[in-house]
Amino acid sequence: MIKDSPALVLIGTAFHTPTPAALEVLEDHAFVLDGSGALSRVLPPGHPDRPALVEAARVAGRLKELGTGDYLVPGLVDLHVHAPQWPQLGKALDAPLEVWLQKYTFPLEARYADPDFARAVYDDLVATLLALGTTTVLYFGSVDVEPNLILAEACLRHGQRALIGKVAMDHPETCPDFYRDHSAETALAGTRDFIARLREMAANTKDNPLVLPVVTPRFIPSCTDELLHGLGALAEELDCHVQTHCSESDWEVGHVHERLGASDCEALDRFGLLTDRTVLAHSTFVTDGDLTLMKAKGAAAAHCPMSNAYFANAVFPMRKAMEKGVEVGLGTDISGGFSASLFDAARHALMASRDAYNGTDPALPQEERGTGEKPLSTIETFWLATAGGGKALSLPIGQFAEGYRFDALIVRAGAPGSAFRTWPGSDTPGEIFEKLVLTADRTAIAEVWVDGRRRLAA
Ligand SMILES: [Zn+2]
């Protein structure tokens, strides 16, 4: 190979949203990948360096040209998935949260102590999410250490970028005896053990790990103060991401106020758990002060609109969070939400924002009906699902910029059985993008790429 010969060159039209304010249409661009899976150049037509690079790739058999009707978009980033809840997706959502947790969720999560069960479920989960276009997932695992390592193996085998947390929960009053850490000490030891073993996994290369560990207190009510304090110290000592649930419901907000005299954000900050690599699931009931604190610390919110419609009974104040500059992205919250598709989560976020803006009671006059907070646009919604998620995780993903990892989907207009279709002479590139965001489904996803490698093809 000649010097600087690319590992791969893809030529085609891409859509991406590096900021929530604008769509960039990269028509007939050349995307040059280096050997590590990063984008090294993004070249428009007519760029003087382009002919030589394309020719070198062609000679080396490393040139890929997208077909007509194929569009490149960044891979989707799901900021909130409970991996062990995969078998109960779509089930029992009419039950109140307490029943849903105690009767369904905790007994199911406890079953992962059986490695064969964990292997079968996690293999299926990771393959399915990749096929739906989710190239990065922030996963809650379960309490036991081993099944979380099995989940990491599945991510490495299928090539999905993932951040995984061993769930820590030790509070004897809120967690069942059959499914909890039996003390803060054992929870901390288990977390430490999990982080070390995940980082040592042979397939998880040291300089560019595909799977990262996350310090994961389930939420404040299920953890003792001792455990929360210890996890904050551990996140700092071991230089880890943090995830937990935050201000999800009236009950939960009340519980934390009563026990700690503070909001979730304030309490998490006191425990050292609010960092620039913290992702707070839901955050539905955050106050203006909480948003200011999140912004100051660089902590992000994972908005999960499907789950919120069942368990939060309110809509996350997305516009307010975005205006304050708080990092935000989206989650399916499998299985508090009923769809595994992040495209679905994005569409529900859009609809929830419109319902909040419009209001829902037709008996009220129009001007009194809604919050009046401007709803999400299609472009903002896609930004949340891609670049917003990447920013929330502090990872170079979610857009086609030089130096970013190449995580991408090829979405095909007109695929058999798909409603994502375009018509000659009737759609501008911007309109094709809108159609893609609002109508693309599994059958429209022709290829899934993670870290510069094709992981799935239709
Ligand atoms: Zn959750």
Residues whose N, C-alpha, C, O or C-beta is under 5 A from the ligand:
A	BS01	ZN	D333
